[in-house]
Amino acid sequence: MNNEDEFYDAVTGLDSDESCEGTSEGSFKDAVVYDGAQKNNGAVPQENGIKKHRSSLPAPMFSRNDFSVWSILKKCIGLELSKITMPIVFNEPLSFLQRISEYMEHTYLIQKACSQSDSIERMQTVAAFAVSAVASQWDRTGKPFNPLLGETYELTREDQGFRLISEQVSHHPPISAFHTESLAGDFVFHGSIYPKLKFWGKSVEAEPKGTITLEIYKHKEAYTWTNPFCCVHNIILGKLWIEQYGTVEIVNHSTGEKCVLNFKPCGMFGKELHRVEGYIQDKSKKKRCVIYGKWTECMWSVDPQVYEAHRKLEKKGTTDTKKQKPEEPESVNEDADEMPEVQETVAVIPGSTLLWRISSRPPHSAEMYNFTNFAVTLNELEPGMEGVLAPTDCRLRPDIRAMENGNMDEASREKERLEEKQRAARKERAKDGEEWSTRWFQLGTNPYTASQDWLYTGGYFNRKYTDCPDIY
């Protein structure tokens, strides 16, 4: 077991819909497929588009009950967290590059924003997309595999109208870059992710590093934001659970409008767990709407005056309740951060409009690493795809494939072999004085934030992979 395996990616899991004005999420998706086919003249956009996606994994997940994270961490007190090696039993059978692609699970929201004529409505939809992008992390406590330097992942979803390419562009620090484009030419969505981890004794906190950019061509708009903080509790003892918190600011660089979202920490008694609240302001800083909900469930928007009136009524009700003797709080467990009891639904304010609702998970999701229906499909490899994919694609990575098939011993051996091969290649480059050269992305400047960013150089889907590195 080596000490160069990064732990950075360990974190990176009703009511009536009448207010959606008669349009369901399903109808958005159907509209996207039809529209995309029309704009592509009915042609098949990409060779690796799978027609019928699988609904389960080949084998159920391996039990983690007999393993203790503390047995690993107690030997590493005082060491840099990115140097800690975690046993493969704590992984899930996906690379972090594949985990990033889960941002696209609710692509229909981007398509909806493309079709909206009002900029405030577009911002509402983009905000809902930004929240939906982290929704798959709910209950996802497995650690994605660390991408090898030069590893890639491509994903073409004809049914959702997009294709994505990602690449591991740096090993120390670990940086993953991605670029998604609409098959109909409506948008591009891109960014680079560099999570910075902190170990707090009983939990691991991931600080989001890197800018996310969405460009909508029809409206000549660009939106940028960063993800909220993410924390995995009870990594040493107790039941693992995930919390998202922090302020996310979404900026429309074309109109000057801004959306400020507050992912709330759960608080002492868990009343704020999973809650998200925020507002959209125009360029004159006037609040145009309030957004609220839960990142694990749904998001709504409402007029600011209606929201404030509702809050006043709530405060009055709370004051009346305080006259009664408060209940004694339960004793605090000093050994584990017990997950607060989750409130099942969001209290919807009358007059609100539904922006997004999370999709249901597969019936046996708990036996499949708590994957969503979308995540279950990410490592599919159908006959013939090997001849189309780049040789560096995650689907061809043997340790992830072995784990997905339930062969943990083989997965562990392959993981160690690949890491050793990566170290040997790094030493050889150092010996020859060679610098690593990225293949599909280059370091540049984000034109909207002026910050450093990894930008797609193009050409991946030309299928010329003769100069790809041998990493597997």
C-alpha positions in Angstrom: 0.0 0.0 0.0 1.5 3.3 -1.1 1.0 6.8 0.3 0.5 8.7 -2.9 -3.2 7.8 -3.5 -5.2 11.1 -3.1 -8.2 11.2 -0.9 -9.3 14.5 -2.5 -12.3 13.0 -4.3 -13.8 11.3 -1.3 -16.7 13.7 -1.3 -17.0 14.7 -4.5 -24.3 10.9 -2.7 -44.7 15.0 -3.0 -46.3 18.2 -3.7 -48.3 19.2 -6.7 -46.4 20.4 -9.7 -49.2 22.7 -11.0 -47.0 25.7 -10.7 -44.8 24.5 -13.5 -47.3 25.9 -15.9 -48.3 22.5 -17.3 -44.8 21.5 -18.4 -43.2 18.4 -16.7 -39.6 17.4 -16.5 -40.4 14.5 -18.7 -41.8 16.8 -21.4 -38.7 19.0 -21.3 -36.6 15.9 -21.9 -38.8 14.8 -24.8 -38.6 18.3 -26.3 -34.8 18.2 -26.0 -34.5 14.9 -27.9 -36.8 16.0 -30.7 -35.2 19.4 -31.0 -31.7 17.9 -31.1 -32.6 15.4 -33.7 -34.2 18.1 -35.9 -31.2 20.4 -35.7 -28.9 17.5 -36.5 -31.0 16.6 -39.5 -31.9 13.3 -37.9 -28.3 12.0 -38.0 -26.8 10.0 -35.2 -24.6 12.5 -33.4 -22.0 10.1 -32.0 -20.8 6.6 -32.4 -20.8 5.7 -28.7 -24.3 6.7 -27.9 -25.9 3.8 -26.1 -29.5 3.3 -27.2 -30.9 1.4 -24.2 -29.1 2.1 -20.9 -28.8 -0.4 -18.1 -30.8 -0.1 -14.9 -28.5 -1.9 -12.5 -24.8 -2.8 -11.9 -23.4 -6.3 -12.6 -22.8 -7.0 -8.9 -24.0 -5.6 -5.6 -21.7 -3.4 -3.5 -19.2 -5.0 -1.1 -19.9 -4.7 2.6 -17.9 -2.1 4.4 -18.9 -3.3 7.9 -15.7 -5.2 8.6 -13.4 -2.2 7.8 -12.5 0.8 9.8 -11.3 4.1 8.3 -9.8 4.9 11.7 -7.4 2.0 11.3 -5.9 3.9 8.4 -6.2 7.5 9.6 -4.7 7.0 13.0 -1.4 6.2 11.3 -1.6 9.4 9.4 -2.1 12.1 12.0 -0.1 15.1 11.0 0.3 14.1 7.4 -1.1 15.9 4.4 -4.6 14.5 3.7 -3.9 14.0 0.0 -1.2 11.5 0.9 -3.5 9.1 2.8 -4.2 5.8 1.1 -7.7 4.4 1.5 -8.5 0.7 1.0 -10.5 0.0 -2.1 -13.5 -1.2 -0.1 -14.3 2.5 0.6 -14.4 3.3 -3.2 -17.3 3.2 -5.6 -16.8 1.8 -9.1 -16.5 5.1 -10.8 -13.6 7.5 -11.5 -13.9 11.1 -10.3 -14.1 12.0 -14.0 -17.3 10.0 -14.2 -18.5 11.6 -11.0 -18.1 15.0 -12.5 -20.2 14.0 -15.5 -23.1 13.7 -13.0 -23.5 17.4 -13.2 -25.3 16.7 -16.5 -28.0 14.5 -15.0 -30.6 17.3 -15.2 -29.5 18.7 -18.6 -33.1 19.4 -19.5 -32.8 22.5 -17.2 -30.1 24.0 -19.4 -32.3 23.3 -22.4 -35.2 25.0 -20.7 -33.0 28.1 -19.9 -32.1 28.2 -23.6 -35.7 28.4 -24.6 -36.8 31.1 -22.0 -37.0 34.7 -23.2 -36.9 36.4 -19.8 -33.4 36.7 -18.2 -34.7 36.4 -14.6 -36.5 33.2 -15.5 -33.3 31.9 -17.1 -31.4 32.7 -14.0 -34.0 30.8 -11.9 -33.5 27.8 -14.2 -29.7 28.1 -14.1 -29.8 28.3 -10.3 -31.9 25.1 -10.2 -29.4 23.4 -12.5 -26.5 24.5 -10.1 -28.4 22.9 -7.2 -29.3 19.8 -9.1 -25.6 19.3 -10.0 -24.8 18.4 -6.4 -28.0 16.4 -5.7 -26.5 13.1 -6.7 -24.1 13.3 -3.8 -27.0 12.7 -1.4 -26.1 9.4 0.5 -23.1 8.9 -1.8 -20.4 8.2 0.8 -18.3 6.0 -1.5 -15.0 7.4 -2.7 -14.6 7.7 -6.5 -11.3 6.3 -7.9 -8.6 8.9 -8.3 -8.1 9.6 -12.0 -4.6 8.7 -13.3 -2.7 11.5 -15.0 -4.0 11.6 -18.6 -7.1 9.6 -17.9 -10.1 10.7 -19.9 -13.9 10.1 -19.9 -16.3 10.8 -22.7 -20.1 10.7 -22.4 -22.6 11.1 -25.3 -26.2 11.2 -24.4 -28.3 11.6 -27.5 -31.5 11.3 -25.4 -30.4 14.4 -23.4 -28.7 16.2 -26.2 -25.1 16.6 -25.1 -21.6 15.2 -25.3 -18.9 15.6 -22.7 -15.1 15.1 -22.5 -13.0 15.3 -19.4 -9.3 14.8 -18.7 -7.1 14.6 -15.6 -4.8 17.4 -16.4 -2.7 17.4 -13.1 -1.8 14.9 -10.5 -0.3 17.1 -7.8 -2.4 19.0 -7.2 -5.2 16.8 -8.6 -7.2 18.8 -11.2 -10.0 17.4 -13.4 -11.1 19.5 -16.4 -14.3 18.9 -18.3 -16.1 20.3 -21.4 -19.7 19.7 -22.4 -21.4 20.8 -25.5 -25.0 20.7 -26.8 -25.5 18.4 -29.8 -27.9 21.0 -31.1 -25.3 23.8 -30.7 -27.3 25.6 -27.9 -24.7 25.7 -25.1 -21.4 24.8 -23.7 -20.8 23.9 -20.0 -17.2 23.6 -18.8 -14.9 23.9 -15.8 -12.0 22.5 -13.8 -12.3 21.0 -10.4 -9.7 21.0 -7.7 -11.2 20.2 -4.3 -9.1 21.2 -1.3 -9.6 18.8 1.7 -9.4 19.4 5.4 -9.6 16.6 8.0 -11.4 17.7 11.2 -11.0 14.5 13.2 -14.5 13.0 12.7 -15.2 14.5 9.3 -13.6 15.5 6.0 -14.5 18.8 4.4 -14.0 19.6 0.8 -13.6 23.2 -0.2 -14.6 23.7 -3.9 -11.8 25.1 -6.1 -12.3 25.9 -9.7 -14.8 27.9 -11.7 -17.9 26.4 -13.5 -19.1 28.2 -16.6 -22.3 27.9 -18.6 -22.6 29.7 -22.0 -26.0 30.0 -23.6 -25.4 30.9 -27.3 -29.0 32.0 -28.2 -29.0 34.7 -25.6 -25.2 35.5 -25.8 -25.0 34.9 -22.0 -22.3 33.4 -19.7 -23.0 32.3 -16.1 -20.2 31.4 -13.7 -20.2 29.9 -10.2 -18.4 27.6 -7.8 -19.9 24.6 -5.9 -20.7 24.7 -2.1 -18.5 23.1 0.6 -19.2 19.4 1.1 -18.6 17.5 4.4 -18.6 13.8 5.0 -19.4 13.1 8.7 -18.4 10.1 10.8 -15.5 8.8 8.7 -14.1 7.2 11.9 -17.1 6.0 13.8 -20.9 5.9 13.2 -23.1 6.2 10.1 -21.6 8.2 7.2 -23.7 11.2 6.1 -23.1 14.2 3.8 -23.8 17.9 4.3 -23.4 20.7 1.8 -23.0 24.3 3.0 -21.7 27.7 2.0 -22.7 30.5 -0.3 -22.9 30.0 -4.1 -23.0 33.1 -6.3 -24.1 32.7 -9.9 -23.3 35.7 -12.1 -24.8 36.5 -15.4 -21.9 38.3 -17.0 -24.1 39.7 -19.9 -26.9 41.3 -17.8 -25.2 41.9 -14.5 -27.9 39.8 -12.7 -26.8 37.7 -9.8 -28.2 34.8 -7.8 -27.0 34.2 -4.3 -27.7 30.8 -2.8 -27.1 29.9 0.8 -26.6 26.1 1.4 -27.3 26.0 5.1 -25.3 23.9 7.6 -27.6 21.6 9.5 -27.3 23.4 12.8 -27.4 21.9 16.3 -30.7 20.2 16.0 -30.7 19.6 12.3 -33.5 21.9 11.3 -31.5 23.4 8.5 -30.2 20.1 7.1 -30.2 20.1 3.2 -31.9 23.5 3.0 -31.0 26.1 0.3 -32.3 29.6 0.3 -31.4 32.6 -1.8 -32.5 35.4 -4.1 -32.0 36.8 -7.6 -31.1 40.5 -8.0 -31.0 42.5 -11.1 -28.1 44.8 -12.1 -29.4 47.6 -9.9 -29.3 45.1 -6.9 -33.1 44.9 -6.6 -34.4 41.5 -5.4 -36.5 40.0 -8.2 -37.4 36.7 -6.6 -36.6 34.4 -3.7 -35.4 30.8 -4.3 -35.8 28.1 -1.6 -35.9 24.3 -1.1 -33.5 21.4 -0.5 -30.7 20.2 -2.6 -31.8 16.7 -1.9 -35.4 17.2 -3.0 -36.6 20.3 -4.9 -36.3 24.0 -5.5 -39.0 26.7 -5.7 -39.2 30.4 -6.5 -41.6 33.0 -5.1 -42.1 36.8 -5.2 -39.9 38.5 -2.5 -42.9 40.3 -0.9 -44.9 37.1 -0.7 -41.8 35.4 0.9 -41.4 38.2 3.5 -45.1 38.1 4.4 -44.9 34.4 4.9 -41.8 34.7 7.1 -43.6 37.3 9.4 -46.4 34.8 9.8 -43.9 32.0 10.7 -42.2 34.2 13.3 -45.5 35.0 14.9 -46.3 31.3 15.1 -42.9 30.6 16.6 -43.4 33.3 19.3 -46.7 31.7 20.3 -45.1 28.3 20.5 -42.3 29.6 22.7 -44.8 30.3 25.5 -45.0 26.6 26.0 -42.3 24.7 27.9 -39.6 23.6 25.4 -38.8 20.0 25.1 -35.5 18.8 26.6 -32.9 18.1 23.8 -31.6 14.6 23.5 -28.2 13.8 24.9 -25.3 14.5 22.5 -23.3 11.5 21.2 -19.7 12.4 21.8 -18.4 9.6 19.6 -20.2 10.3 16.4 -22.0 13.2 14.6 -25.4 11.6 14.4 -27.3 12.6 11.3 -30.4 14.7 12.2 -33.8 13.4 11.3 -34.6 14.5 7.8 -37.7 16.5 7.2 -39.4 14.7 4.3 -40.7 17.6 2.3 -40.2 21.3 1.8 -42.9 23.6 3.2 -44.1 25.2 0.0 -45.2 28.9 0.2 -48.5 29.6 -1.6 -47.8 31.2 -5.0 -44.5 29.5 -5.5 -43.2 28.0 -8.8 -41.5 24.7 -8.9 -38.1 25.0 -10.6 -36.7 21.5 -10.2 -37.4 18.2 -8.4 -35.0 15.4 -7.9 -35.5 12.2 -9.9 -36.3 9.0 -8.0 -33.4 6.5 -7.5 -33.4 2.8 -8.6 -35.3 0.4 -6.3 -32.1 -1.2 -5.2 -29.9 1.9 -5.1 -28.7 1.1 -1.5 -27.1 -2.1 -2.9 -25.5 -0.1 -5.8 -23.5 2.5 -3.8 -26.6 4.7 -3.7 -26.2 5.4 -7.4 -28.8 7.4 -9.3 -30.3 5.9 -12.5 -27.9 8.2 -14.3 -24.8 7.1 -12.4 -25.6 3.4 -13.0 -25.1 4.0 -16.7 -21.8 5.8 -16.6 -19.5 2.8 -16.8 -21.4 0.9 -19.4 -19.2 -0.7 -22.0 -21.1 -2.4 -24.9 -19.4 -4.5 -27.6 -17.6 -2.4 -30.1 -17.2 0.7 -27.9 -13.5 -0.2 -27.2 -12.8 0.6 -30.9 -14.3 4.0 -30.6 -13.2 5.3 -27.2 -9.8 6.8 -26.5 -7.5 4.2 -24.9 -7.4 6.4 -21.8 -11.1 6.3 -21.1 -12.3 5.3 -17.6 -14.4 2.5 -19.0 -11.3 0.7 -20.0 -9.7 1.0 -16.6 -9.3 -2.5 -15.1 -9.5 -1.8 -11.4 -12.9 0.0 -11.7 -14.2 -2.7 -14.0 -13.2 -5.4 -11.6 -14.9 -3.7 -8.7 -18.0 -3.1 -10.7 -18.1 -6.8 -11.4 -17.7 -7.6 -7.7 -14.1 -8.9 -7.8 -12.6 -6.9 -5.0 -9.3 -8.8 -4.8 -8.6 -8.3 -8.5 -9.7 -4.6 -8.3 -7.2 -4.1 -5.4 -4.4 -5.7 -7.3 -5.1 -3.7 -10.5 -5.3 -0.5 -8.6 -1.9 -1.1 -7.0 -0.4 -2.0 -10.4 -1.8 1.1 -12.1 -0.5 3.4 -9.4 2.9 1.8 -9.6 2.9 2.2 -13.4 2.0 5.8 -12.9 4.8 6.4 -10.4 7.4 4.7 -12.7 6.3 6.8 -15.6 6.7 10.0 -13.5 10.2 9.0 -12.5 11.1 8.3 -16.1 9.9 11.7 -17.1 11.9 13.3 -14.3 15.0 11.4 -15.3 14.7 12.6 -18.9 13.7 16.1 -17.9 10.3 15.9 -19.6 7.2 17.8 -18.6 3.8 16.2 -18.7 1.8 17.4 -21.7 -2.0 17.5 -21.5 -3.9 16.2 -24.5 -7.3 17.9 -24.8 -7.1 20.9 -22.4 -4.6 23.7 -21.9 -4.1 26.1 -19.0 -5.5 29.5 -19.9 -7.7 32.4 -18.6 -11.5 32.2 -18.1 -12.7 35.1 -20.3 -15.5 36.0 -17.9 -13.8 35.8 -14.5 -10.2 36.5 -15.6 -9.1 33.6 -13.3 -6.9 30.7 -14.3 -8.8 27.9 -15.9 -8.3 24.7 -18.0 -9.9 25.2 -21.4 -10.8 22.6 -24.0 -8.6 22.8 -27.1 -11.0 20.7 -29.3 -10.4 17.8 -31.6 -11.3 14.9 -29.2 -14.3 13.7 -31.2 -12.2 13.5 -34.4 -11.1 10.1 -33.0 -7.4 10.5 -33.6 -5.9 8.8 -30.5 -2.6 7.6 -31.8 -0.6 9.8 -29.5 -2.5 9.0 -26.3 -0.4 7.9 -23.3 -0.4 4.2 -22.2 -1.7 4.5 -18.6 -3.5 1.2 -18.2 
